[in-house]
Amino acid sequence: MAKSKLVKANEKIAEKAVGAYKKIEDTVVGNYTKIEDTVVGGYTKIEDAFVDRYLTKDGETVEEAKARMKQGQGKKME
């Protein structure tokens, strides 16, 4: 009888510990994802501004300039 009470108490403690861990994990992962998205978004803005200012030709979009640069870099590698 005493053993079953201990087992039940242990299970309750385990459930609460796992639940608390899961909440912490979700919070940490969620915050990391937000930070990562912010950093990547900021980098992309800076990259696009640089390409727009220094690497685009007349009438060329940023995406076209990036594609042209990738294509040119592929030729250099060969």
BATI-262827 format. One record per residue (C-alpha): x, y, z. Coordinates in steps of 0.001 Angstrom, whole numbers, padded with zeros to 6 digits, always signed. Example, Ala and Ser with C-alpha at 12.3 -4.5 7.8 and 13.67 -1.06 7.14 Angstrom:
<vodrens>
+012300-004500+007800 +013670-001060+007140 
</vodrens>
This chain:
<vodrens>
+000000+000000+000000 +002757+002430+000957 +004656+001575-002180 +001740+002432-004435 +001369+005837-002729 +005044+006495-003353 +004718+005418-006971 +001724+007727-007492 +003519+010635-005831 +006587+009964-007949 +004492+009923-011140 +002900+013269-010227 +006310+014793-009600 +007615+013392-012878 +004646+014787-014834 +005128+018244-013334 +008870+018167-013977 +008374+017131-017587 +005690+019782-018063 +007937+022490-016628 +010830+021354-018807 +008610+021407-021888 +007470+024977-021128 +011067+026113-020696 +012106+024347-023885 +009269+025923-025883 +010135+029376-024552 +013839+029054-025314 +013301+027627-028793 +010655+030244-029579 +012904+033098-028485 +015863+031678-030405 +013718+031436-033527 +012633+035072-033150 +016231+036210-032725 +017373+034133-035687 +014617+035531-037920 +015489+039087-036873 +019201+038624-037551 +018673+036923-040902 +016126+039558-041920 +018530+042355-040999 +021361+040728-042915 +019155+040286-045973 +018187+043975-045892 +021834+045021-045710 +022806+042584-048466 +020007+043798-050741 +020938+047440-050122 +024587+046715-050961 +023703+044822-054128 +021257+047557-055150 +023782+050320-054565 +026992+048784-055922 +026307+045724-058068 +023171+046352-060142 +023376+047534-063708 +020934+050038-065208 +017367+048707-065066 +018416+045502-063299 +016629+044330-060159 +018410+043155-057033 +017312+039566-057677 +018643+039691-061244 +021963+041104-060032 +022272+038352-057406 +021532+035697-060040 +024112+037241-062374 +026701+037280-059592 +026032+033619-058735 +026309+032677-062390 +029571+034583-062742 +030972+032980-059610 +030116+029518-060962 +032140+030226-064098 +035151+031299-062015 +035085+028020-060089 +035374+025904-063235 
</vodrens>
